[in-house]
Amino acid sequence: MSNVVERVIERAVEIQQIPAPTFEEAQRAEFVRRSFIEEELKHVSMDNAGNVYGCLEVDGGRSKVKPLVVSAHLDTVFPRGTDLAVKRDDEKIYGPGLGDNSLGVAALFGLVWSIRERKIELGGDVWLVANVGEEGLGDLCGMKAVVDRFGADALAYLVLEGLALGHVYHRAVGVRRYRVTARTKGGHSWSDYGQPSAVHELAKLVVQLTSLDLPKEPRTTINVGKISGGTSVNVIAAEASFDLDLRSEGRESLAELVSAVEKLIRRANTLKNAGRSGVSFETEVIGQRPAGEVDADHPLIQLAQDCLHEQGLDAVLTAGSTDANIPLSKGYPALVLGVSTGGNAHTVQEFIHTAPVRPGMEQLVSFVAGAWKNRER
């Protein structure tokens, strides 16, 4: 498999060199589409969301069993213009977005090369999908379109993440995201001193929000990830906003946190209006990732653990916020598997380890080959 591993790594670098911020994945998607055609996959196409599809058929497309859908997201967190230069050493390759998720997309090709090279007989068709909108405010729009297309007609949904080797994600962390905006009259920092500042009012609200008592079990978090607004250092800000991220492994805990947050914002609005201070708060939902899970004793989750153990790797069952949230929330079998290990994800110092790509690809090939045999184990 050495040749396949080398090709996967080089394909990952090739993909990483094509900028693909969320909502701007078209250039990378077109590269994958052309490459699917070159691999002679069947039914290569793009949907209205921008996802790219290709099918590795069995029985000349006459298979009557449900297909396996294998996906990897195209987009990255890095804005256009980011320096995508790659650095290599004996054990690592550095490059923004290389592990998350260029390596995952490259593994789609690695599956095709490995299955064909070994003449593996599959139990059904494998649909390979390079999807958009996983990161940031993409709100899993690409995966929503994928699941709309296949629904319950898929055997399962396997999501590939470049840096998750050794982990089996079978539980989806629920996420709710808001943009909270404060508006005031504004003014001059000296002559209008005492007038409310949108920045100051938001800061007070952030303190209240981050002081909320959160449960440790199920794990629940709150984060203000971005603050923007104001005009200049000597101006009382007339408008400012922050982006708020709420997460929980438990649906009820997330619902309770959402209720507490919305209550605080309503209270802030009521108090300010009652005091006629000229401050208003507006909230906008900018992202929702529904929770869900498949039981740890599901045959496909057991298979995933077995495939890792065969490679001498420990299997860690875990939860996360990924493309798998969408099928899991609808009750469809879904999981996330990794290709390699690495670090510094979502930073320009991101890197992958090259040696683990071999066992990573081996476990993926074994999983795909055994998916139909194990569905009723």
Secondary structure, 3 states (H helix, E strand, C coil): CHHHHHHHHHHHHHHHCCCCECCCCHHHHHHHHHHHHHCCCEEEEECCCCCEEEEECCHHHCCCCCCEEEEEECCECCCCCCCCCCEECCCEEECCCHHHHHHHHHHHHHHHHHHHHHCCCCCCCEEEEEECCCCHHHCCHHHHHHHHHHHHHCCEEEEEECCCCCEEEEEECEEEEEEEEEECCCEECCCCCCCCCHHHHHHHHHHHHHCCCCCCCCCEEEEEEEEEECCCCCEECCEEEEEEEEEECCHHHHHHHHHHHHHHHHHHHHHHHHCCCCCEEEEEEEEEECCEECCCCCHHHHHHHHHHHHCCCCCEEEEECCCCHHHHHCCCCEEEEECCCEECCCCCCCEEECCCHHHHHHHHHHHHHHCCCCCCC
